[in-house]
Amino acid sequence: MPESYDIIIVGGGITGASLLYMLSKYTDAKKVLLLEKFNSFAALNSNSNNNAQTLHFGDIETNYSIEKSRETKEEAEIVLRYLGMLPKSEYDSITKKCGKMVLGVGDTEIQKLDKIYDSGLKHIFPGLKRIGPNEIAKLEPNVMKKRPMDESVQALKSDNGQMVNFRNLTNSFVKRAKLARNGRVSIKLNTKVTSVKGSPGEFEITANGKAYHAKFVVFCSGSYSLYFAKMMGYEKNLSVLCVGGNFYTAPKVLNGKVYRVQEGGIPFAAVHGDPDITNSRITRFGPTVTIYPELEKGNSSTISDYIRTFDFDLATTSSLFNIMTSRDIRSILWKNLLYDLPGIGTSMFLKNEVSKIVPSLTLNDIKLAPYMGGVRPQIIDENKKALVLGESKIKKDWSIFNITPSPGATSCLASAIEDTSYICDQMGITFDIKGVERNLVNKETMQITMRKLKNW
Ligand SMILES: Cc1cc2nc3c(=O)[nH]c(=O)nc-3n(C[C@H](O)[C@H](O)[C@H](O)COP(=O)(O)OP(=O)(O)OC[C@H]3O[C@@H](n4cnc5c(N)ncnc54)[C@H](O)[C@@H]3O)c2cc1C
């Protein structure tokens, strides 16, 4: 007999774990099961090695629109509120405040920074300050050391830098979900879902050759979520571009996060320098931007699934052509392609990226960290013939598919609140919205989140 559940979540990264927490703590859902194919949580993108560990607020992400900055700020504040409820030792194992700035190098970037700051960021983020070379040198001496005298620099310094070990945060959600349910939450690790079929209210999921029945299914499977949506026959007109990101490491040269100016509308940040929350002796530079034909970095067994997820029809091909030939994306991709070349790749990366942030670093100081990095599943919007900025959520009757490029770890709880609201409404389950408002969402200031709660 197949095991039966009310809700099955597929994927034990930060998206699945935060939803498990939300359902356990704030609803009366009876039987919830989480299936994860690896033997631990946060094994892929949510692992702290594989992402940039930034709690994004939208203040130094110069590629965001003002609306995206506002939304991201709310999402980050929800995470901060969760963290604020934890005992100190748990809080300290997950997060740490740090300095944070976005650096403009040369007149064109400085003009861009000024424009973004004056046209809105300074109103949304009163703590964001424009600073010049002297103040930069005080905060980050290595950013100014050995910089050519004639190179102009300016930065926006933020007062809300926060690095997060998203793996530990994922584990915290799982632990608290179990506590909220007195151990009644069902979790199966080492359990790989291979198929989903059925109809709303009566889904059958097969994992490790065994059938599970669920009324509602939520795929929090990272780059695999669209694969399963397509298996269900949904969203034939969407495809995913898997944008790989690698990191390089150097001895510690930065005190906080130093982001660079990025073109508006580009879905990935320019290479930045970051401290590592798991290793205080190093600075990380990245992520690079490489298109992989894989759903998981370095896992060639995912190539055939990637091909199944990608529609090679006219609309997709022409969208892809449009994206690849757009001036800004093309130049980023070509530049990054060079970084993968053996021999000259690292020196090109040093010259084009690292030395803009820390001019004094040499080839001996930096090395590619093959064990770090992941894949950002960017959705291709065939109507706009463009890449979607940020996360995508496909909601169908009694099913949800979460596709989570950056800043998907920051938006985990906001996403979980939205999903829970939708699930409860469809299934007629009680959602303790008052509890969520009391603990996590300030309904006066978090307008975008409140709108999502009402307008699912
Ligand atoms: C290079 C890089 C840098 C980033 N930097 C940041 C950052 O600084 N800040 C930020 O907020 N975000 C960042 N992100 C994005 C962030 O890491 C992701 O959005 C987030 O981790 C996604 O979490 P997830 O749980 O949705 O997906 P994942 O962490 O990928 O988890 C998906 C889970 O689903 C499981 N799964 C998949 N298929 C199956 C199956 N068939 N059966 C069972 N289980 C399955 C996987 O094993 C995995 O555990 C970055 C991403 C990358 C790649």
The ligand as a MOL file (V3000), in Angstrom:
LIG
                    3D

  0  0  0     0  0            999 V3000
M  V30 BEGIN CTAB
M  V30 COUNTS 53 58 0 0 0
M  V30 BEGIN ATOM
M  V30 1 C 26.8630 30.6690 -7.1440 0
M  V30 2 C 25.6330 31.0090 -6.3720 0
M  V30 3 C 25.6380 32.0600 -5.4660 0
M  V30 4 C 24.4760 32.3820 -4.7550 0
M  V30 5 N 24.5250 33.3440 -3.7900 0
M  V30 6 C 23.4030 33.6330 -3.0600 0
M  V30 7 C 23.4670 34.5620 -2.0030 0
M  V30 8 O 24.5110 35.0960 -1.6730 0
M  V30 9 N 22.3130 34.8560 -1.3530 0
M  V30 10 C 21.1200 34.2700 -1.6670 0
M  V30 11 O 20.1180 34.5970 -1.0580 0
M  V30 12 N 21.0530 33.3520 -2.6460 0
M  V30 13 C 22.1660 32.9980 -3.3300 0
M  V30 14 N 22.1290 32.0490 -4.2950 0
M  V30 15 C 20.8700 31.3650 -4.5480 0
M  V30 16 C 20.5810 30.3360 -3.4660 0
M  V30 17 O 21.7260 29.5560 -3.2000 0
M  V30 18 C 19.4480 29.4530 -3.9280 0
M  V30 19 O 18.3800 30.2580 -4.3840 0
M  V30 20 C 18.9090 28.5740 -2.8060 0
M  V30 21 O 19.9360 27.8830 -2.1710 0
M  V30 22 C 17.8970 27.6310 -3.3990 0
M  V30 23 O 17.4640 26.7590 -2.4210 0
M  V30 24 P 16.5200 25.5690 -2.8320 0
M  V30 25 O 16.2050 24.8250 -1.6060 0
M  V30 26 O 15.3940 26.0850 -3.6390 0
M  V30 27 O 17.4030 24.7140 -3.8550 0
M  V30 28 P 18.6260 23.7440 -3.5200 0
M  V30 29 O 19.4380 24.2330 -2.4050 0
M  V30 30 O 19.3100 23.4890 -4.8070 0
M  V30 31 O 17.9010 22.4570 -3.0270 0
M  V30 32 C 17.1150 21.6540 -3.8590 0
M  V30 33 C 17.0330 20.3150 -3.1750 0
M  V30 34 O 16.1620 19.4870 -3.9270 0
M  V30 35 C 16.7110 18.1860 -3.9220 0
M  V30 36 N 16.1830 17.4480 -5.0510 0
M  V30 37 C 16.2950 17.7790 -6.3710 0
M  V30 38 N 15.7290 16.8180 -7.1200 0
M  V30 39 C 15.2600 15.8810 -6.2620 0
M  V30 40 C 14.6040 14.6370 -6.4530 0
M  V30 41 N 14.3330 14.1520 -7.6640 0
M  V30 42 N 14.2480 13.9170 -5.3530 0
M  V30 43 C 14.5160 14.3860 -4.0930 0
M  V30 44 N 15.1800 15.5290 -3.8730 0
M  V30 45 C 15.5350 16.2800 -4.9420 0
M  V30 46 C 18.2060 18.4280 -4.0410 0
M  V30 47 O 18.9650 17.3260 -3.6500 0
M  V30 48 C 18.3870 19.6220 -3.1390 0
M  V30 49 O 18.6890 19.2700 -1.8100 0
M  V30 50 C 23.2800 31.6710 -4.9960 0
M  V30 51 C 23.2810 30.6080 -5.9000 0
M  V30 52 C 24.4460 30.2500 -6.5570 0
M  V30 53 C 24.4430 29.0780 -7.4770 0
M  V30 END ATOM
M  V30 BEGIN BOND
M  V30 1 1 1 2
M  V30 2 1 2 3
M  V30 3 2 2 52
M  V30 4 2 3 4
M  V30 5 1 4 5
M  V30 6 1 4 50
M  V30 7 2 5 6
M  V30 8 1 6 7
M  V30 9 1 6 13
M  V30 10 2 7 8
M  V30 11 1 7 9
M  V30 12 1 9 10
M  V30 13 2 10 11
M  V30 14 1 10 12
M  V30 15 2 12 13
M  V30 16 1 13 14
M  V30 17 1 14 15
M  V30 18 1 14 50
M  V30 19 1 15 16
M  V30 20 1 16 17
M  V30 21 1 16 18
M  V30 22 1 18 19
M  V30 23 1 18 20
M  V30 24 1 20 21
M  V30 25 1 20 22
M  V30 26 1 22 23
M  V30 27 1 23 24
M  V30 28 2 24 25
M  V30 29 1 24 26
M  V30 30 1 24 27
M  V30 31 1 27 28
M  V30 32 2 28 29
M  V30 33 1 28 30
M  V30 34 1 28 31
M  V30 35 1 31 32
M  V30 36 1 32 33
M  V30 37 1 33 34
M  V30 38 1 33 48
M  V30 39 1 34 35
M  V30 40 1 35 36
M  V30 41 1 35 46
M  V30 42 1 36 37
M  V30 43 1 36 45
M  V30 44 2 37 38
M  V30 45 1 38 39
M  V30 46 1 39 40
M  V30 47 2 39 45
M  V30 48 1 40 41
M  V30 49 2 40 42
M  V30 50 1 42 43
M  V30 51 2 43 44
M  V30 52 1 44 45
M  V30 53 1 46 47
M  V30 54 1 46 48
M  V30 55 1 48 49
M  V30 56 2 50 51
M  V30 57 1 51 52
M  V30 58 1 52 53
M  V30 END BOND
M  V30 END CTAB
M  END
